[in-house]
Amino acid sequence: MPNKELLLIPGPTPVTDEIKAALAAETWSHTDPRFVRIVTHSLEMTRDLLGCHEGEVFVIAGTGTLAMEMAIVNTVAAGERILILSQGFFGDRFEPLAKSFGIEVDVLRSEWGQRIDPKEVQAQLAKHQYKAVTVTHVDTSTGVEADLETLVPLVKQHGALFILDGVCATAAIEEDMSKAYQGNPDYKIDVVLSGSQKAIGVPPGLLVLGFSRQAVAAREAMERIPAYYGDIKNWLPIMHNPGKYFATPAVNMFYAYEVGLQTVMDEGITNRYRRHRALGRAVRAALATFGMTALAAEAVAAPTLSCVLYPEGVEDAAFRTALAEQGVVVAGSLAGLAGKAFRIGHMGNTTLDDFKQALQAMATVLNKMGHPADATKAIGVLERVFQEN
Ligand SMILES: Cc1ncc(COP(=O)(O)O)c(C=O)c1O
Protein backbone atom coordinates (compact mmCIF):
# COMPACT_ATOMS: atom_id res chain seq x y z
CA MET A 1 0.00 0.00 0.00
CA PRO A 2 1.38 3.45 -0.91
CA ASN A 3 2.33 5.48 2.17
CA LYS A 4 0.02 8.31 1.17
CA GLU A 5 -3.68 7.59 1.03
CA LEU A 6 -5.59 9.20 -1.80
CA LEU A 7 -8.91 10.32 -0.41
CA LEU A 8 -11.27 10.58 -3.36
CA ILE A 9 -14.58 10.49 -1.51
CA PRO A 10 -17.04 13.38 -2.01
CA GLY A 11 -15.48 15.19 0.94
CA PRO A 12 -13.47 15.60 2.99
CA THR A 13 -10.94 16.02 0.19
CA PRO A 14 -7.14 15.69 0.27
CA VAL A 15 -5.47 18.35 2.42
CA THR A 16 -2.27 19.90 1.11
CA ASP A 17 0.93 19.95 3.18
CA GLU A 18 0.67 23.75 3.53
CA ILE A 19 -2.81 23.47 5.03
CA LYS A 20 -1.74 20.63 7.32
CA ALA A 21 1.23 22.70 8.51
CA ALA A 22 -1.10 25.61 9.28
CA LEU A 23 -3.29 23.34 11.41
CA ALA A 24 -0.29 22.18 13.39
CA ALA A 25 0.88 25.70 14.30
CA GLU A 26 0.87 27.02 17.86
CA THR A 27 -2.64 27.85 19.12
CA TRP A 28 -2.81 31.58 19.83
CA SER A 29 -5.35 33.42 21.93
CA HIS A 30 -8.49 34.08 19.95
CA THR A 31 -8.10 37.77 20.80
CA ASP A 32 -4.42 37.94 19.81
CA PRO A 33 -4.08 40.66 17.13
CA ARG A 34 -2.20 38.17 14.93
CA PHE A 35 -5.19 35.83 15.02
CA VAL A 36 -7.62 38.71 14.48
CA ARG A 37 -5.68 39.57 11.32
CA ILE A 38 -6.02 35.97 10.10
CA VAL A 39 -9.79 36.01 10.62
CA THR A 40 -10.14 39.43 9.01
CA HIS A 41 -8.18 38.29 5.97
CA SER A 42 -10.17 35.04 5.78
CA LEU A 43 -13.46 36.92 5.86
CA GLU A 44 -12.27 39.27 3.11
CA MET A 45 -11.37 36.31 0.91
CA THR A 46 -14.73 34.68 1.73
CA ARG A 47 -16.49 37.84 0.52
CA ASP A 48 -14.52 37.68 -2.72
CA LEU A 49 -15.18 33.98 -3.17
CA LEU A 50 -18.95 34.43 -2.76
CA GLY A 51 -19.17 37.86 -4.39
CA CYS A 52 -20.86 38.89 -1.14
CA HIS A 53 -19.86 42.55 -1.08
CA GLU A 54 -23.19 44.04 -0.07
CA GLY A 55 -24.38 41.42 2.41
CA GLU A 56 -22.69 39.63 5.29
CA VAL A 57 -20.40 36.60 5.50
CA PHE A 58 -20.01 34.25 8.46
CA VAL A 59 -17.30 31.66 9.07
CA ILE A 60 -18.06 29.71 12.23
CA ALA A 61 -17.14 26.37 13.82
CA GLY A 62 -19.68 23.82 12.63
CA THR A 63 -20.53 21.70 9.62
CA GLY A 64 -22.60 22.05 6.48
CA THR A 65 -25.70 20.84 8.29
CA LEU A 66 -25.47 23.66 10.81
CA ALA A 67 -25.02 26.04 7.88
CA MET A 68 -28.25 24.63 6.38
CA GLU A 69 -29.98 25.16 9.71
CA MET A 70 -28.68 28.72 10.09
CA ALA A 71 -29.75 29.56 6.55
CA ILE A 72 -33.30 28.46 7.34
CA VAL A 73 -33.87 29.65 10.92
CA ASN A 74 -32.45 33.09 10.23
CA THR A 75 -34.74 33.72 7.27
CA VAL A 76 -37.96 31.75 7.77
CA ALA A 77 -40.30 31.84 10.79
CA ALA A 78 -42.50 29.04 12.12
CA GLY A 79 -45.71 28.89 10.10
CA GLU A 80 -44.12 30.39 6.97
CA ARG A 81 -43.74 28.21 3.90
CA ILE A 82 -40.70 27.11 1.92
CA LEU A 83 -40.23 25.13 -1.25
CA ILE A 84 -37.46 22.55 -1.36
CA LEU A 85 -36.07 21.60 -4.76
CA SER A 86 -34.48 18.24 -4.07
CA GLN A 87 -32.24 16.36 -6.45
CA GLY A 88 -31.18 13.77 -3.89
CA PHE A 89 -30.29 12.88 -0.31
CA PHE A 90 -29.02 16.31 0.75
CA GLY A 91 -31.89 18.20 -0.86
CA ASP A 92 -34.24 15.95 1.11
CA ARG A 93 -32.44 16.88 4.35
CA PHE A 94 -34.04 20.34 4.26
CA GLU A 95 -37.46 18.78 4.83
CA PRO A 96 -37.03 17.35 8.36
CA LEU A 97 -34.77 20.28 9.20
CA ALA A 98 -37.39 22.91 8.32
CA LYS A 99 -40.23 20.89 9.84
CA SER A 100 -38.42 20.67 13.14
CA PHE A 101 -38.76 24.47 13.35
CA GLY A 102 -42.48 24.44 12.55
CA ILE A 103 -41.98 25.67 9.00
CA GLU A 104 -44.50 24.60 6.33
CA VAL A 105 -42.75 22.64 3.63
CA ASP A 106 -43.42 21.59 0.04
CA VAL A 107 -40.88 19.40 -1.74
CA LEU A 108 -40.34 18.92 -5.46
CA ARG A 109 -38.12 15.91 -6.17
CA SER A 110 -36.40 14.80 -9.32
CA GLU A 111 -35.65 11.20 -10.10
CA TRP A 112 -32.09 10.52 -8.84
CA GLY A 113 -29.61 11.43 -11.55
CA GLN A 114 -31.91 14.00 -13.17
CA ARG A 115 -32.73 17.65 -12.73
CA ILE A 116 -36.14 18.90 -11.67
CA ASP A 117 -38.16 20.18 -14.62
CA PRO A 118 -38.26 24.02 -14.42
CA LYS A 119 -41.90 23.92 -15.61
CA GLU A 120 -42.80 21.99 -12.47
CA VAL A 121 -40.96 24.58 -10.40
CA GLN A 122 -42.85 27.39 -12.08
CA ALA A 123 -46.20 25.65 -11.54
CA GLN A 124 -45.43 25.01 -7.87
CA LEU A 125 -44.29 28.59 -7.27
CA ALA A 126 -47.61 29.80 -8.64
CA LYS A 127 -49.52 27.81 -5.98
CA HIS A 128 -48.24 29.54 -2.82
CA GLN A 129 -46.37 32.57 -1.60
CA TYR A 130 -43.07 31.00 -0.51
CA LYS A 131 -40.74 32.78 1.87
CA ALA A 132 -37.73 30.89 0.52
CA VAL A 133 -36.73 28.19 -1.93
CA THR A 134 -33.82 25.85 -1.24
CA VAL A 135 -31.60 24.51 -4.01
CA THR A 136 -28.71 22.09 -3.57
CA HIS A 137 -26.05 23.22 -6.02
CA VAL A 138 -24.57 19.74 -6.35
CA ASP A 139 -26.36 16.92 -4.61
CA THR A 140 -23.57 14.73 -3.31
CA SER A 141 -25.72 11.62 -3.58
CA THR A 142 -26.20 11.87 -7.35
CA GLY A 143 -23.55 14.15 -8.86
CA VAL A 144 -26.19 16.35 -10.52
CA GLU A 145 -25.51 20.10 -10.76
CA ALA A 146 -28.51 22.40 -10.39
CA ASP A 147 -29.09 24.93 -13.17
CA LEU A 148 -28.75 28.30 -11.46
CA GLU A 149 -29.20 30.24 -14.72
CA THR A 150 -32.78 28.97 -14.89
CA LEU A 151 -33.66 28.62 -11.21
CA VAL A 152 -32.48 31.95 -9.79
CA PRO A 153 -34.72 34.06 -12.10
CA LEU A 154 -37.69 31.69 -11.63
CA VAL A 155 -37.51 31.88 -7.85
CA LYS A 156 -36.77 35.59 -7.64
CA GLN A 157 -39.68 36.45 -9.98
CA HIS A 158 -41.88 35.03 -7.25
CA GLY A 159 -40.27 37.14 -4.55
CA ALA A 160 -38.87 34.22 -2.53
CA LEU A 161 -35.40 34.12 -1.02
CA PHE A 162 -33.00 31.92 -3.00
CA ILE A 163 -31.07 29.68 -0.58
CA LEU A 164 -28.22 27.75 -2.16
CA ASP A 165 -26.55 24.75 -0.52
CA GLY A 166 -23.02 25.01 -1.84
CA VAL A 167 -21.45 22.37 0.41
CA CYS A 168 -20.39 20.30 -2.61
CA ALA A 169 -19.77 23.22 -4.96
CA THR A 170 -18.29 26.31 -3.28
CA ALA A 171 -14.83 27.15 -4.69
CA ALA A 172 -15.36 24.74 -7.60
CA ILE A 173 -18.45 26.17 -9.35
CA GLU A 174 -19.44 29.81 -9.61
CA GLU A 175 -21.58 30.99 -6.68
CA ASP A 176 -21.48 34.73 -7.19
CA MET A 177 -23.95 36.58 -4.99
CA SER A 178 -23.26 39.83 -6.86
CA LYS A 179 -24.30 38.31 -10.20
CA ALA A 180 -27.51 39.69 -11.67
CA TYR A 181 -28.97 36.69 -13.50
CA GLN A 182 -30.41 37.57 -16.92
CA GLY A 183 -28.97 41.04 -16.27
CA ASN A 184 -31.76 41.76 -13.75
CA PRO A 185 -30.45 43.25 -10.47
CA ASP A 186 -33.37 41.64 -8.59
CA TYR A 187 -32.32 38.15 -9.69
CA LYS A 188 -29.55 37.33 -7.26
CA ILE A 189 -28.72 34.51 -4.85
CA ASP A 190 -29.70 35.42 -1.28
CA VAL A 191 -27.90 32.81 0.80
CA VAL A 192 -24.94 30.57 0.06
CA LEU A 193 -24.23 27.98 2.74
CA SER A 194 -21.19 25.76 2.73
CA GLY A 195 -18.55 23.81 4.61
CA SER A 196 -14.76 23.85 4.65
CA GLN A 197 -14.15 20.21 3.73
CA LYS A 198 -14.94 19.83 0.05
CA ALA A 199 -13.82 22.05 -2.82
CA ILE A 200 -12.27 24.57 -0.41
CA GLY A 201 -9.89 21.74 0.52
CA VAL A 202 -9.68 22.30 4.28
CA PRO A 203 -10.58 19.60 6.86
CA PRO A 204 -14.17 19.48 8.17
CA GLY A 205 -14.97 21.88 11.00
CA LEU A 206 -15.94 25.30 9.63
CA LEU A 207 -19.19 26.41 8.08
CA VAL A 208 -19.37 29.27 5.61
CA LEU A 209 -22.38 31.49 4.99
CA GLY A 210 -23.10 34.44 2.72
CA PHE A 211 -26.29 36.41 3.41
CA SER A 212 -27.58 39.07 1.01
CA ARG A 213 -29.02 42.31 2.40
CA GLN A 214 -32.49 40.89 1.80
CA ALA A 215 -31.62 37.73 3.76
CA VAL A 216 -30.20 39.79 6.64
CA ALA A 217 -33.37 41.89 6.57
CA ALA A 218 -35.42 38.70 6.92
CA ARG A 219 -33.59 37.99 10.17
CA GLU A 220 -34.00 41.59 11.35
CA ALA A 221 -37.74 41.34 10.75
CA MET A 222 -38.05 38.49 13.27
CA GLU A 223 -37.88 39.50 16.89
CA ARG A 224 -36.65 36.12 18.13
CA ILE A 225 -35.61 32.94 16.37
CA PRO A 226 -35.26 29.38 17.73
CA ALA A 227 -31.45 29.53 17.81
CA TYR A 228 -28.71 31.01 19.96
CA TYR A 229 -25.33 29.78 18.66
CA GLY A 230 -26.88 29.79 15.20
CA ASP A 231 -28.42 33.26 15.39
CA ILE A 232 -26.59 35.49 12.90
CA LYS A 233 -27.37 38.51 15.12
CA ASN A 234 -25.02 37.06 17.74
CA TRP A 235 -22.28 36.66 15.13
CA LEU A 236 -22.58 39.93 13.23
CA PRO A 237 -20.51 41.96 15.77
CA ILE A 238 -17.77 39.29 15.62
CA MET A 239 -17.71 39.18 11.82
CA HIS A 240 -17.41 42.97 11.80
CA ASN A 241 -14.74 42.97 14.48
CA PRO A 242 -13.11 39.53 14.95
CA GLY A 243 -11.36 40.71 18.13
CA LYS A 244 -14.73 40.54 19.92
CA TYR A 245 -16.01 37.42 21.65
CA PHE A 246 -19.25 35.50 21.27
CA ALA A 247 -18.08 31.84 21.27
CA THR A 248 -14.47 30.68 21.04
CA PRO A 249 -13.47 30.44 17.39
CA ALA A 250 -11.78 27.26 16.10
CA VAL A 251 -8.37 28.95 16.10
CA ASN A 252 -6.32 26.33 14.23
CA MET A 253 -9.11 25.73 11.74
CA PHE A 254 -8.95 29.41 10.88
CA TYR A 255 -5.21 29.08 10.22
CA ALA A 256 -6.02 26.27 7.83
CA TYR A 257 -8.94 28.10 6.27
CA GLU A 258 -6.81 31.17 5.54
CA VAL A 259 -4.21 29.04 3.75
CA GLY A 260 -6.98 27.10 2.00
CA LEU A 261 -8.62 30.23 0.65
CA GLN A 262 -5.25 31.75 -0.24
CA THR A 263 -4.63 28.60 -2.31
CA VAL A 264 -7.96 29.19 -4.07
CA MET A 265 -7.13 32.86 -4.73
CA ASP A 266 -3.61 32.04 -5.95
CA GLU A 267 -5.03 29.61 -8.48
CA GLY A 268 -7.60 32.24 -9.48
CA ILE A 269 -11.31 31.63 -8.90
CA THR A 270 -12.23 31.33 -12.58
CA ASN A 271 -9.20 29.12 -13.31
CA ARG A 272 -10.33 26.89 -10.47
CA TYR A 273 -13.86 26.67 -11.88
CA ARG A 274 -12.47 25.79 -15.31
CA ARG A 275 -10.13 23.16 -13.85
CA HIS A 276 -12.98 21.50 -11.97
CA ARG A 277 -15.22 21.34 -15.02
CA ALA A 278 -12.40 19.85 -17.11
CA LEU A 279 -11.43 17.38 -14.40
CA GLY A 280 -15.02 16.18 -13.94
CA ARG A 281 -15.41 15.52 -17.66
CA ALA A 282 -12.02 13.85 -17.90
CA VAL A 283 -12.59 11.53 -14.94
CA ARG A 284 -15.98 10.41 -16.25
CA ALA A 285 -14.61 9.82 -19.75
CA ALA A 286 -11.71 7.80 -18.37
CA LEU A 287 -13.98 5.67 -16.18
CA ALA A 288 -16.22 4.99 -19.19
CA THR A 289 -13.30 3.08 -20.76
CA PHE A 290 -13.72 0.60 -17.86
CA GLY A 291 -17.42 0.23 -18.69
CA MET A 292 -18.38 2.50 -15.79
CA THR A 293 -20.99 5.14 -16.55
CA ALA A 294 -22.01 8.15 -14.53
CA LEU A 295 -25.55 8.20 -13.17
CA ALA A 296 -25.97 11.80 -14.37
CA ALA A 297 -25.97 12.60 -18.08
CA GLU A 298 -22.92 14.69 -19.04
CA ALA A 299 -25.07 17.80 -19.64
CA VAL A 300 -26.12 17.89 -15.97
CA ALA A 301 -23.10 16.16 -14.38
CA ALA A 302 -21.25 18.07 -11.67
CA PRO A 303 -17.65 19.26 -11.85
CA THR A 304 -17.09 18.18 -8.23
CA LEU A 305 -18.09 14.55 -7.90
CA SER A 306 -19.52 11.67 -9.88
CA CYS A 307 -21.79 8.85 -8.91
CA VAL A 308 -20.62 5.97 -11.11
CA LEU A 309 -22.56 2.81 -11.88
CA TYR A 310 -20.69 -0.49 -11.70
CA PRO A 311 -20.45 -2.68 -14.76
CA GLU A 312 -22.14 -6.08 -14.58
CA GLY A 313 -20.37 -8.43 -12.17
CA VAL A 314 -18.32 -5.89 -10.16
CA GLU A 315 -19.28 -6.13 -6.51
CA ASP A 316 -19.27 -2.86 -4.56
CA ALA A 317 -17.72 -3.83 -1.22
CA ALA A 318 -15.07 -6.07 -2.83
CA PHE A 319 -14.12 -3.31 -5.31
CA ARG A 320 -13.85 -0.52 -2.75
CA THR A 321 -12.00 -2.67 -0.21
CA ALA A 322 -9.44 -3.82 -2.79
CA LEU A 323 -9.05 -0.25 -4.04
CA ALA A 324 -8.46 1.03 -0.51
CA GLU A 325 -5.72 -1.59 -0.15
CA GLN A 326 -4.11 0.10 -3.17
CA GLY A 327 -4.30 3.42 -1.30
CA VAL A 328 -7.30 4.90 -3.12
CA VAL A 329 -10.47 5.58 -1.16
CA VAL A 330 -13.81 6.14 -2.90
CA ALA A 331 -17.26 6.20 -1.29
CA GLY A 332 -20.27 3.94 -1.55
CA SER A 333 -23.60 5.23 -2.74
CA LEU A 334 -26.64 6.23 -0.74
CA ALA A 335 -30.21 4.95 -0.43
CA GLY A 336 -31.47 3.04 -3.49
CA LEU A 337 -28.09 3.24 -5.23
CA ALA A 338 -26.17 1.51 -2.43
CA GLY A 339 -24.24 -1.41 -3.90
CA LYS A 340 -24.96 -0.33 -7.48
CA ALA A 341 -22.65 2.67 -7.74
CA PHE A 342 -19.66 4.30 -6.08
CA ARG A 343 -19.01 8.02 -5.63
CA ILE A 344 -15.73 9.64 -6.54
CA GLY A 345 -14.84 13.21 -5.64
CA HIS A 346 -12.77 15.23 -8.11
CA MET A 347 -12.65 18.51 -6.29
CA GLY A 348 -10.59 20.75 -4.09
CA ASN A 349 -6.85 20.46 -4.48
CA THR A 350 -6.87 17.10 -6.26
CA THR A 351 -4.63 16.94 -9.33
CA LEU A 352 -4.58 15.15 -12.66
CA ASP A 353 -1.76 12.98 -11.28
CA ASP A 354 -4.02 11.86 -8.42
CA PHE A 355 -6.49 10.52 -10.97
CA LYS A 356 -3.77 8.81 -13.01
CA GLN A 357 -2.84 6.98 -9.81
CA ALA A 358 -6.50 6.20 -9.08
CA LEU A 359 -7.13 4.85 -12.59
CA GLN A 360 -4.02 2.68 -12.39
CA ALA A 361 -5.20 1.26 -9.06
CA MET A 362 -8.75 0.71 -10.36
CA ALA A 363 -7.48 -1.14 -13.42
CA THR A 364 -5.39 -3.40 -11.19
CA VAL A 365 -8.41 -4.17 -9.02
CA LEU A 366 -10.80 -4.68 -11.93
CA ASN A 367 -8.40 -7.00 -13.74
CA LYS A 368 -7.97 -9.06 -10.56
CA MET A 369 -11.77 -9.27 -10.33
CA GLY A 370 -11.87 -10.67 -13.87
CA HIS A 371 -13.16 -7.47 -15.48
CA PRO A 372 -10.65 -6.40 -18.18
CA ALA A 373 -9.49 -2.79 -17.77
CA ASP A 374 -6.73 -0.98 -19.65
CA ALA A 375 -5.05 1.63 -17.42
CA THR A 376 -2.94 3.12 -20.24
CA LYS A 377 -6.01 3.75 -22.38
CA ALA A 378 -7.97 5.25 -19.46
CA ILE A 379 -5.10 7.58 -18.52
CA GLY A 380 -4.75 8.62 -22.17
CA VAL A 381 -8.44 9.56 -22.26
CA LEU A 382 -8.13 11.40 -18.93
CA GLU A 383 -5.27 13.53 -20.25
CA ARG A 384 -6.88 14.21 -23.62
CA VAL A 385 -10.28 15.23 -22.28
CA PHE A 386 -8.67 17.37 -19.58
CA GLN A 387 -6.57 19.20 -22.19
CA GLU A 388 -9.55 19.67 -24.52
CA ASN A 389 -11.69 21.33 -21.85
C1 LIG B 1 -24.67 18.99 -0.61
C2 LIG B 1 -24.48 18.77 0.85
N1 LIG B 1 -25.20 19.49 1.72
C3 LIG B 1 -25.05 19.36 3.04
C4 LIG B 1 -24.16 18.44 3.57
C5 LIG B 1 -24.02 18.31 5.04
O1 LIG B 1 -22.77 18.77 5.43
P1 LIG B 1 -22.02 18.22 6.75
O2 LIG B 1 -21.84 16.76 6.57
O3 LIG B 1 -20.73 19.00 6.74
O4 LIG B 1 -22.88 18.55 7.91
C6 LIG B 1 -23.39 17.66 2.71
C7 LIG B 1 -22.43 16.68 3.23
O5 LIG B 1 -21.81 15.95 2.53
C8 LIG B 1 -23.56 17.84 1.32
O6 LIG B 1 -22.84 17.13 0.46
PDBQT file of the ligand as one rigid body, heavy atoms in Angstrom, charges set to zero:
ROOT
HETATM    1  C1  LIG A 401     -24.667  18.994  -0.607  1.00  0.00    +0.000 C 
HETATM    2  C2  LIG A 401     -24.477  18.775   0.852  1.00  0.00    +0.000 A 
HETATM    3  N1  LIG A 401     -25.196  19.493   1.720  1.00  0.00    +0.000 NA
HETATM    4  C3  LIG A 401     -25.051  19.359   3.044  1.00  0.00    +0.000 A 
HETATM    5  C4  LIG A 401     -24.160  18.439   3.573  1.00  0.00    +0.000 A 
HETATM    6  C5  LIG A 401     -24.018  18.309   5.041  1.00  0.00    +0.000 C 
HETATM    7  O1  LIG A 401     -22.772  18.774   5.433  1.00  0.00    +0.000 OA
HETATM    8  P1  LIG A 401     -22.020  18.225   6.747  1.00  0.00    +0.000 P 
HETATM    9  O2  LIG A 401     -21.845  16.758   6.574  1.00  0.00    +0.000 OA
HETATM   10  O3  LIG A 401     -20.732  19.004   6.744  1.00  0.00    +0.000 OA
HETATM   11  O4  LIG A 401     -22.880  18.553   7.909  1.00  0.00    +0.000 OA
HETATM   12  C6  LIG A 401     -23.392  17.658   2.712  1.00  0.00    +0.000 A 
HETATM   13  C7  LIG A 401     -22.426  16.677   3.226  1.00  0.00    +0.000 C 
HETATM   14  O5  LIG A 401     -21.809  15.945   2.529  1.00  0.00    +0.000 OA
HETATM   15  C8  LIG A 401     -23.556  17.841   1.321  1.00  0.00    +0.000 A 
HETATM   16  O6  LIG A 401     -22.841  17.128   0.457  1.00  0.00    +0.000 OA
ENDROOT
TORSDOF 0
